[in-house]
Amino acid sequence: MRAPITWFGGFLVANHASAEKRNRQRVKRTDRNRGVRSEFRTLVKNVRELIAKGDATGAKAALTPAISALDSAVSKGVLVRGTASRRVSRLAAAVHKLTAPASK
């Protein structure tokens, strides 16, 4: 027979020691990942804002820390490798398009 589902304040409460431990692990992991995710989102946003302003040198300078943060997020398991690669590629292409001389 399964344990009854317990609700407390709109949240499902763990009924077993193993479920309580998994919940504690989830909270730690979520907090850790939130910081990493916030960091790379902010850095990517900064690059996009500089691209929108047309600041080529600033965008090029801001691209390096953004790429580093995306790579770091991949190594920590916050972001999937292909997703990070796609984001880096698109950011780099946008910065290159801004810095490259206009074609005829």
C-alpha positions in Angstrom: 0.0 0.0 0.0 1.3 3.4 -0.9 1.9 6.2 1.6 -0.8 8.9 1.6 0.0 12.1 -0.2 0.4 15.0 2.2 -0.2 18.6 1.2 1.1 21.5 3.2 0.6 25.1 2.1 0.0 24.0 -1.5 3.2 22.0 -1.7 3.6 18.3 -1.8 5.5 17.1 1.3 7.9 14.1 1.2 6.6 11.1 3.2 9.8 9.0 3.3 13.3 9.7 4.5 14.7 9.1 1.0 12.2 11.5 -0.5 13.1 14.2 2.1 16.7 13.8 1.2 16.0 14.1 -2.5 14.1 17.2 -1.8 17.0 18.7 0.2 19.3 17.8 -2.7 16.9 19.4 -5.2 16.9 22.7 -3.2 20.7 22.8 -3.1 21.1 22.0 -6.7 18.4 24.6 -7.8 20.1 27.3 -5.8 23.6 26.5 -7.2 22.3 26.3 -10.8 20.3 29.5 -10.4 23.5 31.5 -9.7 25.3 30.0 -12.7 22.3 30.6 -15.0 21.9 34.2 -13.8 25.6 34.9 -14.5 25.6 33.7 -18.1 22.3 35.3 -18.9 23.5 38.6 -17.7 26.7 38.5 -19.7 24.9 37.4 -22.8 22.4 40.2 -22.3 25.2 42.7 -22.0 26.7 41.5 -25.4 23.3 41.7 -27.1 22.7 45.3 -25.7 26.1 46.4 -27.1 25.3 44.8 -30.4 21.9 46.7 -30.5 23.7 50.0 -29.7 26.2 49.3 -32.5 29.2 49.4 -30.2 31.6 47.0 -32.0 34.6 47.2 -29.7 32.5 46.9 -26.5 30.6 43.9 -27.9 33.8 42.2 -28.9 35.2 42.8 -25.4 32.1 41.6 -23.7 31.9 38.5 -25.9 34.9 36.8 -24.2 33.4 36.7 -20.6 30.1 35.6 -22.0 31.6 32.7 -23.9 33.6 31.7 -20.7 30.4 31.8 -18.6 28.5 29.6 -21.1 31.4 27.1 -21.2 31.4 27.1 -17.4 27.7 26.4 -17.3 28.2 23.4 -19.6 31.0 22.0 -17.4 28.7 22.4 -14.3 25.8 20.6 -16.1 23.5 23.7 -16.1 23.4 24.0 -19.8 23.6 21.4 -22.6 26.7 21.5 -24.7 24.8 21.9 -28.0 22.7 24.7 -26.6 25.8 26.6 -25.4 27.6 26.0 -28.7 24.6 27.4 -30.6 24.4 30.5 -28.4 28.1 31.2 -28.7 28.0 30.7 -32.4 25.1 33.2 -32.8 26.6 35.8 -30.5 30.0 35.5 -32.3 28.3 35.8 -35.7 26.4 38.9 -34.6 29.6 40.5 -33.2 31.5 39.6 -36.4 28.7 41.1 -38.6 29.0 44.3 -36.6 32.8 44.5 -36.8 33.2 43.3 -40.4 33.2 46.0 -43.1 30.1 46.3 -45.2 30.2 44.2 -48.4 29.4 45.6 -51.8 
